[in-house]
Amino acid sequence: MTAGQHAAPAARPAGRWRRWRRARPLTAGVLVALGGAEMLVTLRAPLGVLLHVGPQGLAAYLVPAILVLCGVLLVATPQQRVFYALLSLLLGLVSWLTSNLGGFLVGMLLALVGGALAFAWTPHKHRAAPDAPATGEPADDTAAPEPAALDAPPTHDTSPAGRD
Protein backbone atom coordinates (compact mmCIF):
# COMPACT_ATOMS: atom_id res chain seq x y z
CA MET A 1 0.00 0.00 0.00
CA THR A 2 1.19 3.48 -0.73
CA ALA A 3 0.99 6.37 1.68
CA GLY A 4 -2.12 7.79 -0.06
CA GLN A 5 -4.12 4.57 0.34
CA HIS A 6 -4.08 4.39 4.13
CA ALA A 7 -7.49 4.91 5.69
CA ALA A 8 -8.00 7.39 8.49
CA PRO A 9 -7.89 5.80 11.94
CA ALA A 10 -11.29 5.01 13.44
CA ALA A 11 -12.56 7.52 15.97
CA ARG A 12 -12.35 6.48 19.59
CA PRO A 13 -15.64 5.38 21.16
CA ALA A 14 -15.39 8.13 23.78
CA GLY A 15 -15.06 10.74 21.04
CA ARG A 16 -18.09 9.40 19.17
CA TRP A 17 -20.16 9.33 22.36
CA ARG A 18 -19.13 12.90 23.17
CA ARG A 19 -20.12 14.13 19.69
CA TRP A 20 -23.45 12.29 19.86
CA ARG A 21 -24.19 13.59 23.36
CA ARG A 22 -23.40 17.21 22.47
CA ALA A 23 -25.62 17.04 19.39
CA ARG A 24 -28.78 16.58 21.47
CA PRO A 25 -30.31 17.70 24.82
CA LEU A 26 -29.56 14.45 26.62
CA THR A 27 -29.79 15.69 30.22
CA ALA A 28 -33.09 17.45 29.53
CA GLY A 29 -34.59 14.38 27.87
CA VAL A 30 -33.53 12.10 30.71
CA LEU A 31 -34.98 14.46 33.33
CA VAL A 32 -38.32 14.76 31.51
CA ALA A 33 -38.54 10.98 31.05
CA LEU A 34 -37.64 10.38 34.71
CA GLY A 35 -40.29 12.87 35.81
CA GLY A 36 -42.95 11.08 33.77
CA ALA A 37 -41.80 7.67 34.98
CA GLU A 38 -41.91 8.83 38.60
CA MET A 39 -45.47 10.06 38.12
CA LEU A 40 -46.46 6.69 36.65
CA VAL A 41 -44.93 4.90 39.63
CA THR A 42 -46.78 7.07 42.15
CA LEU A 43 -50.08 6.23 40.47
CA ARG A 44 -49.60 2.62 41.53
CA ALA A 45 -48.67 3.52 45.12
CA PRO A 46 -50.89 1.87 47.77
CA LEU A 47 -51.76 5.12 49.50
CA GLY A 48 -55.17 6.53 50.38
CA VAL A 49 -54.25 10.03 49.19
CA LEU A 50 -54.20 9.18 45.50
CA LEU A 51 -56.33 11.39 43.29
CA HIS A 52 -58.02 10.18 40.13
CA VAL A 53 -59.54 12.72 37.75
CA GLY A 54 -61.63 11.81 34.73
CA PRO A 55 -63.03 8.46 33.67
CA GLN A 56 -60.97 5.90 35.61
CA GLY A 57 -58.10 8.34 35.90
CA LEU A 58 -57.29 8.43 32.18
CA ALA A 59 -55.58 11.81 32.47
CA ALA A 60 -53.54 10.50 35.39
CA TYR A 61 -51.98 7.92 33.09
CA LEU A 62 -51.96 9.96 29.87
CA VAL A 63 -49.96 12.97 31.13
CA PRO A 64 -46.98 10.98 32.51
CA ALA A 65 -46.96 8.68 29.48
CA ILE A 66 -46.71 11.68 27.15
CA LEU A 67 -43.96 13.12 29.36
CA VAL A 68 -41.95 9.91 29.02
CA LEU A 69 -42.50 10.05 25.26
CA CYS A 70 -41.40 13.71 25.16
CA GLY A 71 -38.21 12.79 27.03
CA VAL A 72 -37.39 10.04 24.56
CA LEU A 73 -38.20 12.25 21.57
CA LEU A 74 -36.04 15.08 22.93
CA VAL A 75 -33.05 12.77 22.72
CA ALA A 76 -34.07 11.13 19.44
CA THR A 77 -35.06 14.26 17.47
CA PRO A 78 -33.30 17.35 18.81
CA GLN A 79 -34.52 19.43 15.84
CA GLN A 80 -38.00 19.53 17.43
CA ARG A 81 -36.71 20.41 20.91
CA VAL A 82 -38.71 23.64 21.28
CA PHE A 83 -42.03 21.86 20.74
CA TYR A 84 -41.17 19.01 23.09
CA ALA A 85 -39.79 21.41 25.69
CA LEU A 86 -42.94 23.53 25.70
CA LEU A 87 -45.14 20.42 25.78
CA SER A 88 -43.21 18.97 28.71
CA LEU A 89 -43.39 22.29 30.59
CA LEU A 90 -47.14 22.46 30.04
CA LEU A 91 -47.70 18.81 30.97
CA GLY A 92 -45.48 19.21 34.03
CA LEU A 93 -47.79 21.96 35.27
CA VAL A 94 -50.94 20.01 34.36
CA SER A 95 -49.61 17.01 36.28
CA TRP A 96 -50.19 18.94 39.52
CA LEU A 97 -53.92 18.46 38.98
CA THR A 98 -54.03 15.10 37.25
CA SER A 99 -51.22 12.91 38.58
CA ASN A 100 -51.25 12.97 42.39
CA LEU A 101 -49.92 16.47 42.85
CA GLY A 102 -47.36 15.97 40.10
CA GLY A 103 -46.02 12.70 41.41
CA PHE A 104 -45.86 14.15 44.92
CA LEU A 105 -43.99 17.18 43.57
CA VAL A 106 -40.87 15.23 42.58
CA GLY A 107 -42.01 14.18 39.11
CA MET A 108 -43.39 17.62 38.36
CA LEU A 109 -40.13 19.32 39.34
CA LEU A 110 -38.10 16.87 37.24
CA ALA A 111 -40.34 17.51 34.22
CA LEU A 112 -40.19 21.30 34.67
CA VAL A 113 -36.41 21.41 35.07
CA GLY A 114 -35.95 19.06 32.10
CA GLY A 115 -38.31 21.13 29.96
CA ALA A 116 -36.50 24.33 30.87
CA LEU A 117 -33.13 22.76 30.05
CA ALA A 118 -34.46 21.50 26.71
CA PHE A 119 -35.84 24.93 25.85
CA ALA A 120 -32.53 26.61 26.69
CA TRP A 121 -30.33 24.04 24.90
CA THR A 122 -28.67 25.08 21.65
CA PRO A 123 -26.88 22.76 19.22
CA HIS A 124 -23.10 22.61 19.27
CA LYS A 125 -21.69 24.77 16.45
CA HIS A 126 -18.74 23.40 14.53
CA ARG A 127 -15.85 25.79 14.18
CA ALA A 128 -14.54 26.62 10.73
CA ALA A 129 -11.09 25.36 9.80
CA PRO A 130 -8.39 27.89 10.79
CA ASP A 131 -7.17 28.38 7.21
CA ALA A 132 -10.67 28.67 5.68
CA PRO A 133 -12.41 32.06 5.79
CA ALA A 134 -15.69 32.23 7.69
CA THR A 135 -17.59 34.08 4.93
CA GLY A 136 -17.13 31.43 2.28
CA GLU A 137 -15.24 33.77 -0.04
CA PRO A 138 -11.63 33.06 -0.94
CA ALA A 139 -9.12 35.04 1.08
CA ASP A 140 -7.37 37.61 -1.11
CA ASP A 141 -4.74 39.71 0.63
CA THR A 142 -3.84 41.62 -2.55
CA ALA A 143 -7.24 43.32 -2.83
CA ALA A 144 -6.46 46.12 -0.35
CA PRO A 145 -7.79 49.51 -1.49
CA GLU A 146 -5.29 52.01 -2.79
CA PRO A 147 -4.76 55.14 -0.67
CA ALA A 148 -5.56 57.43 -3.63
CA ALA A 149 -8.96 55.77 -4.10
CA LEU A 150 -9.90 56.53 -0.49
CA ASP A 151 -9.44 60.31 -0.99
CA ALA A 152 -11.48 60.48 -4.20
CA PRO A 153 -14.90 62.22 -4.05
CA PRO A 154 -18.03 60.11 -4.50
CA THR A 155 -18.96 59.41 -8.09
CA HIS A 156 -22.73 59.37 -7.74
CA ASP A 157 -24.90 62.35 -8.67
CA THR A 158 -26.63 64.00 -5.71
CA SER A 159 -28.72 66.47 -7.73
CA PRO A 160 -32.46 65.81 -8.06
CA ALA A 161 -33.42 64.03 -11.26
CA GLY A 162 -35.40 66.01 -13.85
CA ARG A 163 -34.11 69.51 -12.91
CA ASP A 164 -31.77 71.39 -15.15
ChimeraX attribute file (.defattr): number of C-alpha atoms within 10 A of each C-alpha:
attribute: neighborCount
match mode: 1-to-1
recipient: residues
	/A:1	5
	/A:2	5
	/A:3	6
	/A:4	6
	/A:5	7
	/A:6	8
	/A:7	7
	/A:8	6
	/A:9	6
	/A:10	7
	/A:11	8
	/A:12	8
	/A:13	9
	/A:14	9
	/A:15	10
	/A:16	11
	/A:17	11
	/A:18	10
	/A:19	12
	/A:20	11
	/A:21	14
	/A:22	13
	/A:23	16
	/A:24	22
	/A:25	24
	/A:26	21
	/A:27	18
	/A:28	28
	/A:29	31
	/A:30	20
	/A:31	24
	/A:32	37
	/A:33	28
	/A:34	22
	/A:35	30
	/A:36	34
	/A:37	18
	/A:38	22
	/A:39	31
	/A:40	23
	/A:41	13
	/A:42	18
	/A:43	19
	/A:44	9
	/A:45	10
	/A:46	8
	/A:47	9
	/A:48	6
	/A:49	8
	/A:50	15
	/A:51	14
	/A:52	17
	/A:53	13
	/A:54	9
	/A:55	8
	/A:56	9
	/A:57	14
	/A:58	13
	/A:59	18
	/A:60	26
	/A:61	18
	/A:62	16
	/A:63	23
	/A:64	33
	/A:65	17
	/A:66	17
	/A:67	32
	/A:68	25
	/A:69	17
	/A:70	28
	/A:71	31
	/A:72	18
	/A:73	17
	/A:74	28
	/A:75	21
	/A:76	15
	/A:77	13
	/A:78	19
	/A:79	15
	/A:80	12
	/A:81	26
	/A:82	17
	/A:83	15
	/A:84	25
	/A:85	29
	/A:86	17
	/A:87	16
	/A:88	34
	/A:89	24
	/A:90	16
	/A:91	24
	/A:92	30
	/A:93	17
	/A:94	17
	/A:95	28
	/A:96	17
	/A:97	15
	/A:98	24
	/A:99	31
	/A:100	22
	/A:101	19
	/A:102	29
	/A:103	27
	/A:104	16
	/A:105	17
	/A:106	16
	/A:107	31
	/A:108	30
	/A:109	19
	/A:110	23
	/A:111	37
	/A:112	24
	/A:113	21
	/A:114	28
	/A:115	32
	/A:116	18
	/A:117	19
	/A:118	30
	/A:119	19
	/A:120	13
	/A:121	18
	/A:122	15
	/A:123	11
	/A:124	11
	/A:125	8
	/A:126	6
	/A:127	7
	/A:128	10
	/A:129	8
	/A:130	7
	/A:131	7
	/A:132	11
	/A:133	11
	/A:134	12
	/A:135	8
	/A:136	7
	/A:137	8
	/A:138	9
	/A:139	12
	/A:140	7
	/A:141	6
	/A:142	6
	/A:143	7
	/A:144	7
	/A:145	8
	/A:146	8
	/A:147	8
	/A:148	7
	/A:149	8
	/A:150	9
	/A:151	8
	/A:152	8
	/A:153	7
	/A:154	8
	/A:155	6
	/A:156	6
	/A:157	7
	/A:158	7
	/A:159	8
	/A:160	7
	/A:161	7
	/A:162	5
	/A:163	5
	/A:164	5
